[in-house]
Each structure stands twice: as C-alpha cells, then as structure tokens.
Amino acid sequence: MEEIQRSNETQFAQLNANIAQLLQRSSPSPSSSHGGRISGCDQPRSSFQVRSVKLDFPRFDGKNVMDWIFKAEQFFDYYATPDCERLLIASVHLDHDVVPWYQMIQKTNPFLTWSALTRALELDFGPSAYDFPRATLFKLQQSGSVNDYYMQFTSLVNRVDGLSFDAILDCFISGLQDEISRDVKAMEPRNLSKVVALAKLFEEKYAANKTKISSTPAKNYNPPSSFTSKTQTATQRIDNSSKSTLPPLLPTPAVKPFNIRNQNIKRISPAEIQLRREKNLCYFCDEKFSPAHKCPNRQVMLLQLTNEDDSQSDTTLVFDEELTVEEDT
C-alpha cells in the first residue's frame, strides 16, 4: 500500500510540473506579436482584462455619432484600454462612408489620440456647429406624448454643459403642456424621474377624460309635462275653432282668374323687326321712331320665360327671334 501511495504522489507531482510548464509556454511574451508595441504608441500592448460580462464594441456608420462615442468610451473604460489602442480598435469598427473618410485623414494628417478622433467625428458627422442646443432646449415644447418630449429633452440636455439641476428641472416642467405642467408644479417634485412619472400620470388622466366626454351621448331635451299638456290643449282649441260650422262674418269676394296667355297676341317676326329698323319705323305703328316719339298704340307688354327650375324665372326681351305683344282687350 505504501508503494502504491508513493507512486501516486510521484505521478501527481509530475502532472503539476507539466501543467505549469504548459502554462508558461502559452503565456504571451513581451516581444510576441500580441504583446509588442503599436506604431506611435510607447506603451506595450496589453490584452483585455478578463471580465465576467463580455461586451461587443459598437460599429459606426456615420449616424448618431454622439451615442457611438459614448458607447465606445464605456467599452474602453470597462476593459481599461490604453489610449493608443483605442484608435486601432475603433478603426476596424467603421462602416460605409466613414471608412474612406478615415483612410483619407490617416494619409494626410493621421490621428494620434482618441480625443483627436472624437473631435473630428463630431465636426464631420455630428450636429452643425451653428446649431445652438441651449437655445433649442429652452424653446422646446411638448407637441406629442410626454415620452416623446422626454426623449427630445434628454438628447438636448446631453449636448449642453453648465446647467444646474434646478435649471434642467424647471426647463422640463415649463415645456410640458399647460394643464400637465400646472398639475406637476402643484406636486412640487424635486427630481427629474418623479417629474416624468407625474407628467405621464396626468397625461393618462386627461386622455381618459377626453375619451369619456367624446363617448357620452347627447341628452335629448324633454319639456315638462305641464307645458306639454297646455300646448296640446291650445292646439286642440285652434283645431276645433277651424272646424266650426258657423258662417263667416264677411262674404268671400269672387276672384276672377287672370289668364296670362291671352289669345289676342300680335307676333312680329325677326324679318319684320329688321325691316322696321332699317326704315326707322316704330314697332307698333307706322310713324317714324325718335327719342321723343309717343306711340298711339301704347300697350302693356309681358314676356314670360319659364325655366326648367320652377323656383327661378328670368324675364328678358329678345328681338333676334320673336317679339310677343299682348294687346289690350
């Protein structure tokens, strides 16, 4: 038994020695390709520290440069990445139009620090240099939901430096809709998260009230029963008086029907009208016509035209086709 125990101890010792030798061979040396120096960097390249959570470096395609810079810096801080290595890591995560942009600058005026790269990215891919986020922040008003307004507000606040917490709080509350802003002020919140929560709560309250009002049917007006009975009694009295068989106080005058279309009509053709015009004769007599002429056959003339629409009628005298004259009977 003792020999077996000694043999096992010898084997375990040999195994531990082999493992230690293997680990020593696999560890990177300072002169290896993984532990050498980077061009333009005086610090030796160090491998990423082992972390419990693995992070992926974000890619940049030219959009939302401020968000990308923030995520990249969080990545570098998490892995304690040296500044000289940040340029290399960022360059291999560029896409689309950013790649030729980076290549052009590297050929003409290479970046030496991470801060120089971020400044160039902000100038070429960030907001305009003539955009004033502070003024835009102070003028921002809620036009949609509270959540949309909050997203716009935080995006502008991140671009403004030097604002106190109270100034940010007052600016957010003043930009809310009037009824929501009034109710939030009454609660006197002292942190932005509570302000946003209250604003969303009051937004739901007013939305529910509007829905309730729009869904409520309009009530029909019902007059009092006493008023209805009196009205019905008065109506019955009028009907009874109209149906009375008593003779009228005055006799009904006889109305002679007026016949507009009299049969004694003199028609003048267009040819006769033209002839009388050429001879300068009156249309109704054989005397010469002048502005002072008084026709002995003065007549009352009526020209009636009936349109398809019975509600409207136009009365015109047309000489080119026919002139219709009614003579006194």
C-alpha positions in Angstrom: 0.0 0.0 0.0 2.8 2.4 0.8 4.4 1.8 -2.6 1.1 2.5 -4.4 0.7 5.7 -2.4 4.3 6.8 -3.2 3.7 6.1 -6.9 0.5 8.2 -7.0 2.2 11.1 -5.3 5.0 10.9 -7.8 2.6 10.9 -10.7 0.6 13.9 -9.3 3.8 15.9 -8.9 4.9 15.2 -12.4 1.4 16.2 -13.7 1.6 19.5 -11.8 5.0 20.2 -13.3 3.8 19.5 -16.8 0.8 21.8 -16.4 3.0 24.6 -15.1 5.4 24.2 -18.0 2.4 24.3 -20.5 1.0 27.5 -19.0 4.4 29.1 -19.2 4.7 28.3 -22.9 1.2 29.6 -23.7 1.6 33.0 -21.9 2.4 35.9 -24.3 5.9 37.2 -24.2 6.7 41.0 -24.4 8.3 40.6 -27.8 5.5 38.5 -29.4 3.0 39.9 -31.9 0.3 40.1 -29.2 2.4 41.8 -26.7 4.6 44.1 -28.9 4.4 47.8 -29.3 1.9 49.6 -31.6 3.1 52.1 -34.1 3.0 55.5 -32.5 2.4 54.1 -29.0 5.1 54.0 -26.3 3.1 51.6 -24.1 3.3 47.9 -24.6 0.1 46.3 -25.9 -1.8 44.6 -23.1 -4.5 42.0 -23.5 -8.1 42.8 -22.3 -8.7 42.2 -18.7 -10.8 39.2 -18.0 -14.4 40.3 -17.2 -17.4 38.4 -16.1 -19.5 40.1 -18.8 -18.4 40.2 -22.4 -19.1 43.4 -24.3 -19.2 43.9 -28.1 -17.6 47.1 -29.5 -20.3 49.2 -31.3 -20.0 49.8 -35.0 -20.2 53.3 -36.5 -21.8 54.0 -39.9 -22.0 57.8 -39.7 -25.3 58.1 -37.7 -25.7 59.2 -34.1 -22.1 60.0 -33.6 -22.5 61.2 -30.0 -24.2 57.9 -29.0 -21.4 55.9 -30.6 -18.6 57.9 -28.9 -20.3 57.4 -25.5 -20.6 53.6 -26.0 -17.1 53.4 -27.3 -15.7 55.2 -24.2 -17.8 53.0 -21.9 -16.2 49.9 -23.6 -12.7 51.3 -23.2 -13.2 52.1 -19.6 -14.7 48.7 -18.9 -11.6 46.9 -20.3 -9.1 49.6 -19.2 -8.0 50.0 -22.8 -4.9 52.3 -23.3 -5.4 55.4 -25.4 -3.1 54.3 -28.2 -5.1 51.0 -28.7 -8.4 52.8 -28.9 -7.6 54.2 -32.4 -6.9 50.7 -33.8 -10.0 49.2 -32.2 -12.3 52.0 -33.4 -10.9 52.0 -36.9 -11.8 48.3 -37.6 -15.4 49.0 -36.4 -16.1 51.7 -39.0 -18.6 51.1 -41.8 -19.9 52.7 -45.1 -18.8 56.3 -45.8 -16.8 56.5 -42.6 -14.2 54.1 -43.9 -12.9 56.2 -46.8 -13.2 59.3 -44.6 -10.9 57.7 -42.0 -8.5 56.5 -44.7 -8.1 60.0 -46.3 -7.3 61.6 -42.9 -4.9 58.9 -42.0 -2.9 59.6 -45.2 -2.9 63.3 -44.8 -2.9 64.0 -41.1 -3.1 60.8 -39.0 -4.8 60.8 -35.7 -2.5 60.4 -32.7 -5.0 60.3 -29.9 -8.5 59.1 -29.3 -9.7 62.6 -28.3 -8.5 63.9 -31.7 -10.6 61.2 -33.5 -13.7 62.0 -31.5 -13.3 65.8 -32.2 -13.1 65.1 -35.9 -16.1 62.8 -35.8 -18.2 65.4 -34.0 -17.3 68.0 -36.6 -18.0 65.9 -39.7 -20.7 63.6 -38.5 -22.2 65.4 -35.5 -24.7 68.3 -35.3 -23.9 71.6 -37.1 -21.5 74.0 -35.5 -24.1 76.7 -36.0 -26.7 74.7 -34.1 -27.3 76.1 -30.6 -28.6 73.3 -28.4 -29.0 75.6 -25.4 -31.5 77.9 -27.2 -33.3 74.9 -28.7 -33.6 73.4 -25.2 -35.1 76.5 -23.7 -37.7 76.8 -26.6 -38.6 73.1 -26.6 -42.4 72.5 -26.1 -44.3 69.3 -25.8 -46.1 68.6 -29.1 -46.8 64.8 -28.7 -46.7 62.4 -25.9 -44.8 63.0 -22.6 -42.4 60.2 -23.5 -41.5 61.7 -26.9 -40.9 65.1 -25.3 -38.7 63.5 -22.6 -36.6 61.8 -25.3 -36.1 65.1 -27.2 -35.3 66.9 -23.9 -32.6 64.4 -22.8 -31.0 64.5 -26.2 -30.6 68.3 -26.0 -29.5 68.3 -22.3 -26.6 65.9 -23.1 -25.3 68.5 -25.5 -25.4 71.4 -23.1 -22.9 72.0 -20.4 -23.1 74.2 -17.3 -26.8 73.8 -16.5 -27.7 73.3 -12.8 -30.1 70.6 -11.8 -32.8 73.1 -10.8 -32.5 74.8 -14.2 -32.9 71.4 -16.0 -35.9 70.6 -13.8 -37.6 74.0 -14.4 -36.9 73.8 -18.1 -38.5 70.4 -18.4 -41.7 71.4 -16.5 -42.2 74.6 -18.4 -42.1 72.8 -21.7 -44.9 70.5 -20.8 -48.5 71.1 -21.9 -50.2 73.8 -19.9 -52.6 71.5 -17.9 -50.0 68.9 -17.3 -47.4 71.5 -16.3 -49.8 73.1 -13.9 -50.6 69.8 -12.1 -46.9 68.8 -11.9 -46.0 72.1 -10.3 -48.6 71.7 -7.7 -47.0 68.4 -6.6 -43.6 70.2 -6.1 -41.3 67.2 -7.3 -37.6 67.6 -6.6 -36.1 65.1 -9.1 -36.5 64.6 -12.8 -37.6 61.0 -12.6 -40.6 61.9 -10.4 -41.4 64.8 -12.7 -41.6 62.5 -15.7 -43.6 59.9 -13.8 -46.2 62.6 -12.7 -46.4 64.0 -16.2 -47.2 60.6 -17.7 -49.8 60.0 -14.9 -51.6 63.3 -15.6 -51.3 62.7 -19.3 -53.3 59.4 -18.9 -55.8 61.2 -16.7 -56.6 63.9 -19.3 -56.7 61.3 -22.1 -59.2 59.3 -20.2 -61.4 62.4 -19.6 -61.4 63.3 -23.2 -62.4 59.7 -24.2 -65.2 59.7 -21.7 -66.6 63.1 -22.9 -66.5 62.0 -26.5 -68.2 58.7 -25.8 -71.1 60.2 -23.7 -74.3 60.6 -25.9 -76.0 63.9 -26.0 -79.2 64.1 -23.9 -82.5 65.0 -25.6 -84.5 67.8 -24.1 -87.8 66.8 -22.7 -90.1 69.7 -21.8 -92.1 69.5 -18.6 -95.4 67.6 -18.7 -97.4 70.6 -17.6 -96.0 72.6 -20.6 -96.8 69.8 -23.0 -100.4 69.4 -21.8 -101.0 73.2 -22.1 -99.6 73.2 -25.6 -101.8 70.3 -26.6 -104.9 71.9 -25.2 -104.2 75.2 -27.1 -103.7 73.2 -30.3 -107.0 71.4 -29.9 -108.8 74.6 -29.4 -107.4 76.0 -32.6 -108.4 72.9 -34.5 -111.9 73.0 -33.1 -112.4 76.6 -34.0 -111.2 75.9 -37.6 -113.8 73.1 -37.9 -116.7 75.3 -36.7 -119.8 75.3 -39.0 -120.7 79.0 -38.2 -120.9 81.3 -41.3 -118.1 83.8 -41.9 -118.5 87.4 -40.8 -117.9 88.8 -44.3 -118.7 87.2 -47.7 -115.8 85.8 -49.6 -115.0 88.0 -52.6 -115.2 86.4 -56.0 -111.8 86.2 -57.6 -111.7 86.5 -61.4 -109.0 84.2 -62.7 -106.3 86.1 -64.6 -105.4 84.5 -67.9 -101.8 85.5 -68.7 -101.9 83.8 -72.1 -104.4 86.0 -73.9 -105.3 84.8 -77.4 -105.2 88.3 -78.9 -101.5 88.3 -79.5 -99.6 90.1 -82.2 -96.4 88.4 -83.2 -93.6 90.2 -85.0 -91.2 88.1 -86.9 -87.4 88.8 -86.9 -87.6 89.8 -90.6 -90.3 92.4 -89.8 -88.2 93.7 -86.9 -85.2 94.1 -89.2 -87.2 95.8 -91.8 -88.7 98.4 -89.4 -85.2 99.0 -88.0 -83.9 99.8 -91.5 -86.8 102.2 -92.2 -86.5 103.6 -88.7 -90.2 102.9 -88.0 -91.9 102.2 -84.7 -92.5 98.5 -84.0 -96.2 99.2 -83.1 -97.2 101.9 -85.6 -96.1 103.2 -89.0 -94.7 106.5 -87.7 -91.0 107.4 -87.7 -89.3 106.5 -84.4 -87.4 109.1 -82.5 -86.4 109.5 -78.8 -89.4 111.8 -78.3 -91.8 109.5 -80.2 -95.0 108.6 -78.4 -96.7 105.6 -79.9 -100.5 105.9 -80.2 -100.8 102.1 -79.8 -99.3 102.0 -76.3 -99.6 98.6 -74.9 -98.8 96.6 -71.8 -96.2 94.0 -72.8 -95.4 91.0 -70.8 -92.8 88.5 -71.7 -92.7 85.4 -69.5 -89.9 82.7 -69.8 -90.2 79.5 -67.8 -87.0 77.7 -66.9 -86.7 74.0 -66.1 -86.3 75.1 -62.4 -89.7 76.3 -61.3 -88.2 78.3 -58.4 -86.4 80.7 -60.7 -87.5 82.7 -63.8 -85.8 85.3 -65.9 -87.7 88.0 -67.9 -85.9 89.3 -71.0 -86.9 90.8 -74.3 -85.2 89.0 -77.2 -85.5 90.8 -80.6 -83.5 88.4 -82.7 -86.0 85.6 -82.7 -89.5 86.8 -81.9 -91.3 89.7 -80.2 -94.6 88.7 -78.4 -97.1 91.5 -77.6 -100.3 91.4 -75.7 -102.8 93.9 -76.9 -105.4 95.4 -74.5 -108.7 93.8 -75.0 
